């Protein structure tokens, strides 16, 4: 009899424990069922296995979705539309400023350009846009009809480690995509850090070490611009040429036709070169010398092409059969 009662008690305990486990299991299932599938994944605080990093894949997929929506709706990032009818008797000047936002250089350049009512393209670095002053400065340039903000990568070539940057085109592409978001890029225009390389109108030209990254940018609809002439500097921010020498250099390069596009010249300067008063005066003088030439017209790079030679969508690039030139290589699609 005692054995019977003892067995009965054990069965009751086991039955009760089973019921509790079922309730616990059901509660867990209900909790999981209530989590949205598209929400952020819940971190596993128990598992010691590091989850696979899918951020790169997600970023590329998200970017492709945005580009597709922009093409379908016509909204969002602007393409390089030909809004300017070029006069064949004129020379078109494209002032481009690299590495902003930097203080005080970028602010000084912006002020001088506004004083002279001169259009310019600012190639900015995403990681430089930190703090309220730089954020506000970037936004003010982005919203000024005289200027455009263009993509110069997020890290400036992994903090100037160019050999690493250009050996890893997939990571480099992600770097540009990150900058696009930070800088609120409105035009698909980019410049490679530390490399004078072009990838536009189905042509690739410049330094071969950067070709793989240029092709990646081309594949997502970017136009990659190098430069025709540079105002060089030493010791980090000291201009080499005087304003007069630079104006003469621009004149000579145009006359000799040594530019990427005839009658158009892309001039590279760096914002930080003009952070001191005497160097800022050099910039003023240089711009004044250019303005005094009635054959010069200032434009931004979104208006680089004429109506007779318009910039095109990425799909149209495939149809472009123009000669690639002696030093140009067709972009691999």
Residue pairs with C-beta under 8 A, 6 or more apart in sequence:
35 42
41 51
44 51
56 170
56 171
56 174
59 174
59 177
59 178
60 173
60 174
60 177
63 177
63 220
64 220
66 76
66 77
67 77
67 220
67 221
69 75
69 76
70 76
70 77
71 313
77 180
77 185
77 186
77 187
77 188
78 186
78 187
78 188
78 302
79 187
79 188
79 221
79 311
79 313
80 187
80 188
80 189
80 223
80 301
80 302
80 304
80 305
80 311
81 302
81 310
81 311
82 303
82 305
82 306
82 307
82 309
82 310
82 311
83 302
83 303
84 299
84 303
84 306
85 306
85 307
86 92
86 263
86 306
86 307
87 297
88 263
89 295
90 263
90 295
90 296
90 297
91 254
91 263
91 264
91 265
91 293
91 295
91 296
91 297
92 263
92 264
92 265
92 296
92 297
92 298
92 299
93 250
93 265
93 267
93 290
93 296
93 297
93 298
93 299
94 121
94 264
94 265
94 266
94 267
94 298
94 299
94 300
94 301
94 304
95 113
95 118
95 119
95 120
95 121
95 267
95 269
95 287
95 298
96 120
96 121
96 122
96 123
96 150
96 191
96 225
96 227
96 266
96 267
96 268
96 269
96 301
97 106
97 109
97 120
97 121
97 122
97 123
97 269
97 270
97 271
98 123
98 152
98 191
98 268
98 269
98 270
98 271
99 123
99 124
99 125
99 128
99 152
99 156
99 270
99 271
99 272
100 106
100 109
100 122
100 123
100 124
100 125
100 128
100 137
100 138
100 141
100 271
101 124
101 128
101 129
101 134
101 137
101 138
101 141
101 271
102 128
102 271
102 272
102 275
103 133
103 134
103 137
104 275
105 237
105 270
105 271
105 272
105 273
105 274
105 275
106 122
106 137
106 141
106 271
107 137
108 271
108 274
108 275
108 280
108 283
109 120
109 269
109 271
109 274
109 283
110 137
110 140
110 141
110 144
110 147
112 274
112 280
112 283
112 284
112 287
113 119
113 120
113 146
113 147
113 287
114 144
114 146
115 284
116 284
116 287
116 288
116 291
117 146
118 146
118 287
118 291
118 298
119 146
119 147
119 298
119 299
119 300
120 146
120 147
120 298
120 300
121 147
121 148
121 150
121 189
121 300
121 301
121 302
122 141
122 147
122 148
122 149
122 150
122 271
123 150
123 151
123 152
123 190
123 191
124 138
124 149
124 150
124 151
124 152
124 179
124 183
125 152
125 153
125 154
125 155
125 156
125 179
125 193
126 153
126 154
126 155
126 178
126 179
126 180
126 181
126 182
126 183
127 154
127 155
127 156
127 182
128 134
128 156
129 135
129 138
129 182
129 183
138 149
138 183
138 184
139 184
141 147
141 149
142 148
142 149
142 183
142 184
142 186
146 300
147 300
148 186
148 187
148 189
148 300
148 301
148 302
149 183
149 184
149 185
149 186
150 185
150 187
150 189
150 190
150 191
150 225
150 301
151 176
151 179
151 180
151 183
151 185
151 189
151 190
151 191
151 222
152 179
152 190
152 191
152 193
153 172
153 175
153 176
153 179
153 190
153 192
153 193
154 175
154 176
154 178
154 179
154 182
155 175
156 193
157 165
157 166
157 172
157 192
157 193
157 194
158 164
158 165
158 175
160 193
160 194
162 193
162 194
162 195
162 209
163 209
165 171
165 172
165 175
165 193
165 194
165 213
166 172
166 195
166 209
166 210
166 212
166 213
169 212
169 213
169 215
169 216
170 216
172 213
172 216
173 213
173 216
173 217
173 220
176 190
176 217
176 222
179 185
187 301
187 302
188 221
188 222
188 223
189 222
189 223
189 225
189 301
189 302
190 217
190 222
190 223
190 224
190 225
191 224
191 225
191 226
191 227
192 210
192 213
192 214
192 224
192 226
195 206
195 207
195 209
195 210
195 226
196 206
196 207
196 226
196 227
197 204
197 205
197 206
197 207
197 210
197 211
197 214
197 224
197 226
198 204
198 205
198 206
198 214
198 224
198 225
198 226
198 260
199 205
199 214
199 215
199 217
199 218
199 222
199 223
199 224
199 331
200 223
200 224
200 225
200 304
200 311
201 305
201 311
201 312
201 317
201 320
201 322
202 317
202 318
202 320
202 322
202 324
202 330
202 331
203 322
203 324
203 325
203 328
203 329
203 330
203 331
204 211
204 214
204 215
204 218
204 328
204 329
204 330
204 331
205 226
205 260
205 325
205 327
205 328
205 329
206 214
206 226
211 329
214 224
214 331
215 331
215 332
217 224
218 224
218 314
218 317
218 331
219 314
219 333
220 314
221 313
221 314
223 301
223 304
223 311
225 266
225 301
225 304
226 260
226 266
227 266
227 267
227 268
228 253
228 258
228 259
228 260
228 265
228 266
228 267
229 249
229 250
229 253
229 265
229 266
229 267
229 268
230 267
230 268
230 269
231 239
231 240
231 241
231 246
231 267
231 268
231 269
231 273
231 286
232 239
232 240
232 241
233 239
233 240
233 270
233 273
234 240
236 272
237 270
237 272
237 273
237 275
237 276
237 279
238 273
238 279
239 273
239 274
239 279
239 282
241 249
242 282
243 282
243 283
243 284
243 285
243 286
243 289
244 285
244 289
246 286
247 286
247 289
247 290
250 265
250 267
250 290
251 293
253 259
253 265
254 263
254 265
259 265
259 266
260 266
261 304
261 305
264 304
266 301
269 283
273 279
273 283
274 280
274 282
274 283
290 296
290 298
304 311
305 311
312 320
317 331
318 333
324 330
